């Protein structure tokens, strides 16, 4: 009977101890995660989001690809099926 009570007491102490430690560590963990996410964002998009990657004059227009002349396709995507609602 005494070992059962000791086991219950140890389990409760561990539970409340971990709960307390997690409550203390959460702000530091969130700060670390947000800092890492910011670093990855800056690495992916560059340090200055307003920086133009090309050296062209502002307002100039460039066309990379001409549109295809026959962009319309005659492919059938599916067929129309009529149906009636059954009460």
NUTILUM-405565 format. One line per 3 residues: number of its first residue (from 0); for each residue x, y, z of C-alpha. Coordinates in nm, 2 decimals, padded with zeros to 4 digits. Example, Ala and Ser with C-alpha at 12.3 -4.5 7.8 and 13.67 -1.06 7.14 Angstrom:
0> 01.23:-00.45:00.78  01.37:-00.11:00.71
END
This chain:
0> 00.00:00.00:00.00  00.28:00.24:00.08  00.46:00.18:-00.25
3> 00.14:00.25:-00.44  00.11:00.59:-00.26  00.48:00.67:-00.33
6> 00.43:00.59:-00.69  00.12:00.81:-00.71  00.31:01.09:-00.54
9> 00.61:01.06:-00.77  00.39:01.06:-01.08  00.21:01.37:-00.95
12> 00.54:01.55:-00.87  00.68:01.47:-01.21  00.35:01.59:-01.38
15> 00.34:01.92:-01.19  00.71:01.97:-01.23  00.70:01.93:-01.60
18> 00.39:02.15:-01.62  00.58:02.43:-01.43  00.89:02.39:-01.64
21> 00.70:02.40:-01.97  00.52:02.72:-01.85  00.86:02.88:-01.78
24> 01.02:02.76:-02.10  00.74:02.85:-02.35  00.83:03.22:-02.40
27> 01.19:03.14:-02.47  01.09:02.86:-02.71  00.85:03.08:-02.90
30> 01.11:03.35:-02.93  01.36:03.10:-03.07  01.11:02.96:-03.32
33> 01.00:03.31:-03.44  01.37:03.42:-03.47  01.45:03.11:-03.68
36> 01.14:03.16:-03.90  01.24:03.52:-03.96  01.59:03.41:-04.06
39> 01.46:03.16:-04.30  01.22:03.42:-04.44  01.50:03.66:-04.49
42> 01.72:03.40:-04.65  01.45:03.30:-04.89  01.32:03.64:-04.99
45> 01.64:03.84:-04.94  01.72:04.10:-04.67  01.54:04.39:-04.85
48> 01.20:04.30:-04.99  01.19:04.64:-05.18  01.52:04.57:-05.36
51> 01.47:04.52:-05.74  01.66:04.22:-05.86  01.69:04.35:-06.22
54> 01.88:04.67:-06.31  01.61:04.80:-06.54  01.46:05.14:-06.52
57> 01.15:05.17:-06.31  00.83:05.17:-06.53  00.99:04.99:-06.82
60> 00.80:04.70:-06.97  00.94:04.37:-07.07  00.77:04.08:-07.24
63> 00.93:03.74:-07.17  00.71:03.52:-07.39  00.47:03.59:-07.67
66> 00.13:03.42:-07.62  00.06:03.12:-07.83  -00.15:03.19:-08.14
69> -00.38:02.88:-08.09  -00.43:02.87:-07.72  -00.78:02.73:-07.76
72> -00.80:02.36:-07.72  -01.08:02.14:-07.86  -01.02:01.88:-07.59
75> -01.33:01.76:-07.41  -01.29:01.77:-07.04  -01.59:01.57:-06.95
78> -01.94:01.49:-07.05  -02.27:01.64:-06.93  -02.50:01.41:-06.74
81> -02.86:01.50:-06.68  -03.01:01.38:-06.35  -03.33:01.40:-06.17
84> -03.38:01.44:-05.80  -03.53:01.14:-05.63  -03.76:01.22:-05.33
END
